[in-house]
Amino acid sequence: MKKQNRHFSHSHALQFSELGENEEDNKEISINCSGCEQQLSTNEPAYFCPKPDCEFYLHKLCFELPKTLDHKSHPDHKLTLLSEPPRYSLYYDCNACGGLINAFSFHCKQSCDFKIHTKCAFLPDTVDCKAHDHHALAIQHCTPKSSKDGFDMVLCDVCDGYVTEGYWSYICKDCDYVAEEINEEGEEEEGEEEEVEEEEGELSDAMRLHRANIQAMDQMARLRFQTQMAEMNARTMAMFFRTTI
């Protein structure tokens, strides 16, 4: 009989297993983790609920997340692991990337309104970037305001997109080089899919989770920027009509 394990986020006991292929059609089973919402890979160690019609799965890494966390981005208070957004929250977004949080997160119990995705909590302090290969980039937990033209956003030197003030990014202080938190590895993937596949086995669980989120987080960041531009355009048009009536 398989050993059963308890996790605070689920009412039923969980079983540990390695997800395999669907033997009937020899296809990979497409399952998302209920903690980080990312897909579980074939033969990846995971916990699942054996109850019929209870589709609850957790990466081994997500199952083993600490209940509390000391994080450099929020040094004054400990962060607490939540299994879902609070019921009172209407828009529960991550202070690191700006994306919506629908599952696990680390949040501050004090009146700070600080919360981050679990995957963002374990981003590395430094990364190597092929677009800036002479220095390692260091994570910055608060993107500063731009001094150019009075705008409150800085430009990513990798993708030429805007990095909204307050969100995390990777920077080279020596060169004034900025890369979005979601893009510091994304530019390496372009045109190098085979190389990335070979490197996947060498990455830690945390980095593999992060790499799997690059595309989704990039889309979210671009959508937020488009929304901001649409709102700005709407205000401009409203002012224009008021002055012409």
N, C-alpha and C positions, 0 to 999 in steps of 0.2 A: 504493500500500500504506500502510495506516494505521501511524503511528508507535507502537511498543510501549514501554512504560515498566515499570520494575521497582519493586516495593515490598517492604520487608522482611517484611511480614506474609503474603505469598503467594508460592508457589514458581513460579508462571507469570508471564510477561510480560503486562502489562495494556494495553488499548487505551483511548484517550480518545474520548469521544463525547458526544452529547446525547441523552438518552432521549426517545423519542417515543411516539406512540400506536400501539396495535395496529391495523394497517391493515385487517385482516379484519373486525373488529367495531367499529372506531372508538372503542375504549375505552382509557382510560389504563392503562398497564402498572403493576402494583403490585409494586414492587421495594424491598427494604430494604437500606440501606447495611450492609456487613459490618463497618464501623468503629464507627459510633455507633448502629446498629440502628434508625435512623429511616428513614421512607419517602423515596425520591427522587422529586422532583416531575417532571412532564412537561417535557421540553426542558431539564432541568437538566444542566449539565456534570458528567460523572462518568467514572470509570475502571471498566472491567469486564474480566473474564477471558474471552477468546474460545474457550477450550477447551469442547468439548461436555460438558454435565452438570456444569460447574463454575460454580456460581452465586455468583460473588464480584463485589461491586460496592462502589465507594467514591465518596462525594461528592468533588468536587475539593478542597473544604476539608479533608476527612479525609485525602486522599492527601497533602496538603501540610503536615500537622501536623509541628511540629519534633520531632526525636528527644529533645531535652532541653528543660526549661522551668524558668525561675525564677518562682516564684509567691509572692505576698504571704502566702498562707495557710500557707506552709511555708518561711520565709525561711532556715533554717539549711542546707538541702540542696537541690540541684537535683532535679527530678523527671524520670524517664525514661519514655518512651512504650513501653507494652506492647501487643502485638496481641491478647492474651488473658490471662485470669487465670492466675497460676502454678499448676502442676500440684498443688502441695502444699496449695493453699487449698481449704477446704471451704465457707466462706462469705465471699465476696469482695465486701464492700459499700463504697459510696462514703462518704468522710468528709465530703462536702459535703451530700448529700441523704439518705443512708441507703439508697438503692436498690441493688439488686444490679448488679454489673458483669459482663457476659457477653462483652464484646468489648474495644475499645480503652480504655485508661486511662493516666493519668499516675501513677506510683508512686515512692516513695522507696526507693532501693537500700539505705539504711542500715537499722538495726533499729528504724525508727519505725512500721512498719505503717501508713503513710499512703498513701492512694490515692484518686483522684477520677476521675469520668467526664470524658471529653474535653470534653463539652458544658458541664459545670460549671466546668471550668478557665477558660473564656472568658466567663463571666457578666460583665456590665458592673459597674463600681464603683458607679454610681448609676443609679437608674431614677425615672421619673415615675409616680405612682400616682394615679388619679382619686379614690380613696377618701381621699387625703391630698394634695390638690393644692397646698397652700400651701408645702410643702417637698419637695425631692427626697429619696428614701430612699437610704441608703448601705449597701452590703453589709457584713455582719459575719460574720467567718469562724468564730465560735464563739458560739453562743447561750448566754447566761449562765443560771445557775440562777435559778429564781423564788424570791423571798423570801416569797411568799404561801402560808401554810398548810404550809410545808415541802416542797412538791412540787418535783420537779426538772424541770418543764416550764413554759414560758411560753405565753401565749395569743396566737394570731395575731389582730390587729385587723381583718383583712379577712374571713377565713372562719370565725372563732371556733374553729378547730381548735387543737390543741396543737402546739407546736414543741419537739421533743425536744432536751434539753440537748446541746450539742456540735455540732449541725448548723448550717448557714449560714442566715442570714435577712437581710432588708432592714429597716433601722431608721431612725427619725428621732430623733436624740439630743436634739433640742430639745423634742420633745413626748412622749418615751417611747412612741413608736408602733412596733409590730413587725409585719412582714408576712413570712410564710413565703417562703423562697427559691423555692418552687414556685408561689406564688400572687401574686407582686407584680404580675403582669399578668393573671392568670386572672380577677380580678374585673372587669376592663375588657372581657373577651370576652362576658360574660353580657349578652344582649340587644343586642349590637352586632356581630353576625356580618358584616353588610355592610360596616361601617366597617373591621373587621379585614381583610377581603379586599382592600379598597382600599389599605390600608397595607402589605400583604405585600410589594409590589414595592419599597417604600422601605427595608425592613429589610436589615441585613447578613446574610450567610450564617449567622454564629454566632447571631444573634438569631432567625432563622427556625428554626434547629435547636432552640433553647431553647424557643420558643413551641410547637413541635410536641410537645415532651416534657411540657408542663405537666399535661395530663390524666393521662398514665401515671404521672408522678411523684407526683401528688396521690393517686392510688389506692394507690400503694406506701406513702406516708406514713401514710395512714389505716389500711391493713392492719397496718403495724408498730404503730400505736397500739392497735388492737383486740387484737393479740396480747399486748402488754404488759398491757392491762387484763384479758385472759383469764387470764394467768399470775398476776397479782395476786389475782384472784378465786379462783383455784385454791388459792393459798397460804392465803387467808383461810378458805376452806371447810375445808381440812385442819386448820387450827388450831381451828376451831369443833368439828369432830368429835372431835378429841383431848381437848378440854375437857369434852365431854358424855358420853364413854364412861366 
